[in-house]
Amino acid sequence: MDSELETLFARGFSLLAPEAPAPVREYTFAPPRRWRFDFAWPEARVAVEVEGGTWDRGRHTRGAGYAGDCAKYNAAVLGGWRVLRFTSDMLYSDLRACVAQVVALLDGEQRY
């Protein structure tokens, strides 16, 4: 089941980047591990993680959850993935900029 933030990103991406390829949802990237990306473009090895609960002590900001996320993201980078992470603040305040970052990465643009 999608979170509110995942729904926001999915709808925003399809509306703001209609020419871009659609992402694969809940993509398992490191079998036999059960790690999944919220959104992935496997051919480009680009992924998006929507990080909820950053202000209300959600799983991603507490000890074990944070440590698990670090292990997951490190394994992804070692496997050649480029992962963008967006918090609720980022998505709600400037969804257009978040989508633009994904499109730039898919297009191979380097932005700093």
N, C-alpha and C positions, 0 to 999 in steps of 0.2 A: 504494500500500500504506500502510495506517495505521501510524503510530508507536504505541508503547505509550501515550504520553500522549494522543494523539488518541482511541484506543480507550477509555481511561479517561474522558475528557470525554464522549464520545458516549454511553456506557453510563450514566454518572452523570446526564447531562442527561435521558435518556429515563426513568430511574427516579425522579429527584427532581422533575422538572417534566413529568409526563405530560400535563397540560392545555395546555402551551405548544406552539406550532407546532414541528414538526421542522425542523432546519436543513438547508440545502443544503450538501453536502460539496464541497470544492474548487471553490468558485464563482469564476469569472473575472469580475472587476469592472471592468476598464479596457481593453477591447479597443481597439486591436489588441495592447496589451501582454499578456503572458501571466501577469500577476499574478493570484494566486488567494488567497482566504481559506480557512483550514482549515474554518470553519463560517460560514454566512451565512444571514441572514433578509432576502432582497432587498426584500420589501415594506416592511419597517421600516428598511431600510438599517442594519442592525446586523450586526456581524461579530465573530468570535472567532478569535484567533490563539493557537495553543499553541506556546510558545517552549521548545524543548528545548535541551539542551547549554549551559545557562547557566553551569555550573560546570566543564565539561570542555573549554572552548575550542571549542565547537561553532560552526557557521556563523554563528549569530545574534550571537555575541559577538566575532567577529574583524572586522578592518577592512572588507574589501569586503562581507561579508555584512551587517554592521551598517549600512553606508552604503546598501546596496540596500534593506534593510528600512525605513530612514528615508524614502527616496524613495517607496517603496510606501505607507507609512502616511500620509505627507503628501498624496499624490495621493488616497488614500481620503477623508481629511478634507475636502479641497477638493471632492471629488465628493459630499459630503453624508453620508458613512458615519460611524458611531460604532463604533469598534473597541476591544474589550476584549482585553487580552493577558494570558495566564496562563503562569507558569513552572511547572516541575515541582514546585518547593517549594510553590507555591500550591495546585496540584491535589492533591498527596499529603497536605498538611497540613489542608486544609479545602475539599474538593470541594463540599460543600454551600454554602459562602459564594460560591464561584465561580459555581455555577449560579444562586444567588439574585441575583447581580449581573446576569447575563444576563436573567433573568426581569424584574427591575426595569426594565432598559433597554427591553425589549420592551413592558412595560406603561406606559412613559412616566414612570416615577418618577424624581425627582431625589434622589440621595443623595450626601452628601459625607462 
